[in-house]
């Protein structure tokens, strides 16, 4: 199947696709903000430059487009028929980079949450975001569990109830 657009039209369309403030990302951000969660956007100092960074929760949220990140088994992920080698290589590199970034974050004690574009459809959005909220709260609680204090136990002689004590008078 050939491309329905000329190369210049295709180039123009592809040049309009950006990685920040996408519609799926805006949906996640709006939901989080409405539910009282505060965050920072695209923090360069955090590996992988996540879409949403919640330092209080030590959580990085990536909102991935199903096509660009190769969401297997998803209706929105379909490789183009033209220039197939390029697209297979491109998507594979994206997936490898994602996995490296996720691992670096996990190794540094961060929780990584990946929200896929297809999970933000109207019928699934609320359930998806409630799962995100649950993961945030569980991680927050795990981070703030009181750490056990080592107790220095020194054995003291214990008197027995059957021992004879001298009178107190």
C-alpha angles and dihedrals in degrees: 000000000000127000113267091214131068115246091256092051091048091048091051093049094047092047089060093061111096133182099226130071095008118172094255090049091050090052091054093045093049092049093049093047093049090052094052101260117138124204148158126243129235096343107197094203092062113081113257092017094251120216091238127022121192106186094180088061095033086232133141117199120201117193103202128196109229094227099044095046098038102244101199116221093018125126090222093059111081122144115233116250094224122071089005096168091057093050095046090051093044095050093044091053089050091052093048092048090049092052092049091050093047091050093049090051093048091048088055094052099263125137114229120210120186117196115191123215091238091057090063096065110126095255093051102031100091094046091047093050092046088055089050089050091050092051091048093051095044091051091046091053091047090051093050101043110131110257115235112257114223107241117216102218115196116186113236124190109263119211118226122229091233095058120109114244124196113251115268095228 
